[in-house]
Amino acid sequence: MFPALPVPLDALPLAALREMRAQVDAALAAPRRTGRPRAPITCAMLEQARDAGWSTRHAAREWGTSPMAVARAIRREGVAWPSQREAMRRLHADPEFAARNAERMRRLHADPEFAARHAARHAERMRRLNADPARNPLAALTPEERADYDVLRRKGGLTRDEALRAIGRGDLIRAST
């Protein structure tokens, strides 16, 4: 690891040995940076991007780095950066953006193909949500229990909670908040 000394160690003066030891200790105590070097993102770059309304993803694309590197630089430099929610609120508060977006959505929904696709996607999403027992406790009922529940609700005039208790599924009753 170290180059060979031209003379044996015992032939060196004590001061030279102490100096060598101090140099070795200093080298071992010095911090060593390993891994990939940091992206060269300065505080001025971050402030300029923030003032221009850039997102972290946009800044990362412009600077040729990753969004995570931009996020780390924001934290490291202590730059106040708006959250995505704040940025979207500001964007939607802009009347020009709202008008452009409203017009775009009107054009989209006027297209029968888009409207049909949108309706199908919405219906599928609602089917998935309603089939989730965490959101819809009735999804946990067996087909027989569901048939009994429906009869009690429609023809028996029972409330939801009364019908669930009547079929023995009081465990599905949510506590009122």
C-alpha atoms as one frame of an Amber mdcrd trajectory, in Angstrom:
protein
   0.000   0.000   0.000   2.733   2.462   0.927   5.899   2.685  -1.152   8.949
   1.014   0.294  11.176   3.294   2.358  14.725   3.801   1.079  16.062   3.139
   4.592  14.860   0.894   7.418  12.474   2.493   9.931  14.872   2.069  12.854
  17.460   4.150  10.984  15.092   7.185  10.737  15.257   9.917  13.368  12.397
  10.054  15.873  11.155  13.425  14.541  10.781  11.982  11.026   8.816   9.011
  12.397   6.504  11.368  14.335   5.985  13.491  11.219   5.121  10.408   9.161
   2.714   9.244  11.861   1.011  12.671  11.911   0.614  12.584   8.122  -0.940
   9.102   8.248  -3.300  10.149  11.071  -4.330  13.277   9.140  -5.006  11.225
   6.009  -7.126   8.754   7.978  -9.074  11.528   9.732  -9.852  13.434   6.523
 -13.383  12.880   5.226 -13.581  10.742   2.124 -16.357  11.201  -0.417 -17.290
   8.012  -2.135 -19.858   7.148  -4.733 -21.238   9.234  -7.537 -20.452  12.959
  -7.396 -23.282  15.359  -6.520 -25.195  17.078  -9.268 -23.849  20.638  -9.633
 -27.064  22.412  -8.558 -26.576  25.778  -6.891 -28.873  27.824  -4.691 -29.140
  30.458  -7.450 -30.243  27.826  -9.976 -32.919  26.559  -7.579 -34.247  30.039
  -6.830 -34.361  30.924 -10.528 -36.250  27.698 -11.334 -38.686  28.246  -8.460
 -39.365  31.837  -9.525 -39.983  30.628 -13.085 -42.620  28.222 -11.723 -40.736
  25.043 -12.615 -41.549  21.761 -10.940 -38.729  19.581  -9.623 -39.271  17.242
 -12.596 -39.038  20.108 -15.077 -35.852  21.369 -13.399 -34.365  17.861 -13.475
 -35.093  17.538 -17.215 -33.565  20.946 -17.931 -30.419  20.240 -15.908 -29.990
  16.628 -17.014 -30.308  15.118 -13.553 -32.919  13.206 -11.567 -35.873  14.731
  -9.710 -34.508  13.215  -6.503 -31.190  15.037  -6.993 -33.131  18.294  -7.338
 -35.141  17.484  -4.189 -31.919  16.763  -2.257 -30.391  20.035  -3.457 -33.528
  21.919  -2.343 -33.208  20.391   1.121 -29.438  20.915   1.252 -29.600  24.559
   0.125 -32.674  25.350   2.251 -34.636  26.834  -0.652 -38.363  27.269  -0.048
 -40.071  25.285  -2.803 -43.853  25.135  -3.239 -45.482  21.756  -2.793 -47.264
  20.191  -5.757 -50.600  20.991  -4.117 -49.654  24.681  -3.754 -48.429  24.800
  -7.334 -51.690  23.281  -8.628 -53.767  25.698  -6.541 -51.823  28.613  -7.997
 -52.187  27.210 -11.495 -55.950  26.685 -11.185 -56.365  30.185  -9.725 -54.998
  31.605 -12.988 -58.042  32.662 -15.068 -56.212  32.110 -18.372 -55.345  28.527
 -17.417 -58.905  27.864 -16.237 -60.341  29.203 -19.494 -57.914  27.169 -21.656
 -58.574  24.026 -19.649 -62.357  24.501 -19.673 -62.349  24.967 -23.443 -60.147
  21.901 -23.916 -62.462  19.773 -21.760 -65.551  21.033 -23.638 -63.941  20.004
 -26.925 -62.966  16.608 -25.528 -66.408  15.817 -24.157 -68.038  16.930 -27.411
 -66.192  14.061 -29.120 -68.488  10.992 -28.882 -65.565   8.539 -28.844 -63.892
  10.340 -25.938 -67.189  10.623 -24.054 -67.810   6.882 -24.462 -64.260   6.003
 -23.317 -64.547   8.394 -20.374 -67.921   6.931 -19.340 -66.518   3.384 -19.573
 -63.449   4.301 -17.494 -65.638   6.012 -14.898 -68.020   3.037 -14.725 -65.095
   0.607 -14.294 -63.577   2.780 -11.569 -66.885   2.891  -9.707 -67.263  -0.913
 -10.049 -63.811  -1.373  -8.513 -64.548   1.071  -5.694 -67.909  -0.500  -4.914
 -66.378  -3.993  -4.915 -63.878  -2.925  -2.236 -65.145  -4.043   1.210 -63.106
  -1.296   2.890 -65.172   1.335   1.054 -68.458  -0.564   0.620 -69.254  -3.047
   3.405 -72.064  -4.589   1.322 -69.366  -6.060  -0.960 -68.495  -8.436   1.904
 -71.945 -10.057   1.794 -72.411 -13.464   0.194 -74.945 -13.618  -2.675 -77.538
 -15.172  -0.332 -76.963 -12.500   2.326 -77.188  -9.778  -0.324 -80.524 -11.167
  -1.614 -81.917 -11.238   1.941 -80.601  -7.725   2.580 -82.233  -6.397  -0.607
 -85.614  -7.965   0.280 -85.512  -6.509   3.798 -84.571  -3.052   2.487 -87.011
  -2.881  -0.413 -90.022  -4.814   0.747 -89.494  -4.829   4.503 -88.823  -1.103
   4.708 -85.907  -1.606   7.092 -83.021   0.812   7.348 -79.563  -0.273   6.260
 -78.407  -0.974   9.822 -81.624  -2.837  10.724 -81.341  -5.037   7.614 -77.687
  -5.863   8.367 -78.580  -6.809  11.949 -81.515  -8.936  10.717 -79.263 -11.038
   8.446 -76.698 -11.414  11.250 -74.076  -9.076   9.809 -74.041  -6.365  12.445
 -70.246  -6.401  12.120 -70.623  -4.402   8.884 -72.385  -1.493  10.553 -70.147
   1.555  10.625 -70.004   3.680  13.725 -71.646   7.031  13.038 -69.255   9.953
  13.253
